[in-house]
Amino acid sequence: MTSSTDPSKLSELSDLRKTVETFWATAEARDWAAFGETLAEDVVYTLPQTRERIRGREKFVQFNREYPGDWHLRIERIVAEPGQVVTWIHFTVGLEEMYGISFFTGDDQGRVISMTDFWPEPYEPPAGREHLVERY
């Protein structure tokens, strides 16, 4: 069995992945002009856990620029398919560590048109499965 891959889909995949990698790198560098260039003008940022939404490039850049604390991030994992990218990031603010899972959708220019962020909280597992799991 043979498969063929549409070359335009591969380009779309690599373009959005590169855009998202640049998004995180410029956020970490606090290069807000370059960060803004990764975003579509009408980008929508959604945080379902707090039920917040930000519409538009200018507000989204400002939200990140004004985020409090000396925060830092690194990409743990990135998964991409045409038009969509998911990242798992490690985020620190001072001594506090957290992980974020972000879903990105791209526009036809390879920029981020939507981003949905989840920030899971660590918790203790329920009792009764100690014999099946390894804690780390």
JOLINJO-V148745 format. One record per backbone hydrogen bond with DSSP energy under -1.0 kcal/mol. CO is the residue of the C=O (numbers start at 1). NH is the residue of the N-H. If there is no record, write none. Layout:
CO;NH  CO;NH
This chain:
6;9  6;10  7;11  8;12  9;13  10;14  11;15  12;16  13;17  14;18  15;19  16;20  17;21  18;22  19;23  20;24  21;25  22;26  23;27  24;28  25;29  26;31  30;32  31;35  32;36  33;37  35;38  36;39  38;112  40;43  41;57  43;56  44;115  45;54  46;117  47;51  47;52  52;47  54;45  56;60  57;61  58;62  59;63  60;64  61;65  62;66  64;67  69;71  70;94  72;92  74;90  77;88  79;86  81;84  83;106  84;81  85;104  86;79  87;102  88;76  88;77  89;100  90;74  91;98  92;72  93;96  96;93  98;91  100;89  101;118  102;87  103;116  104;85  105;113  105;114  107;110  111;107  112;40  113;44  114;105  115;46  116;103  118;101  129;132  129;133
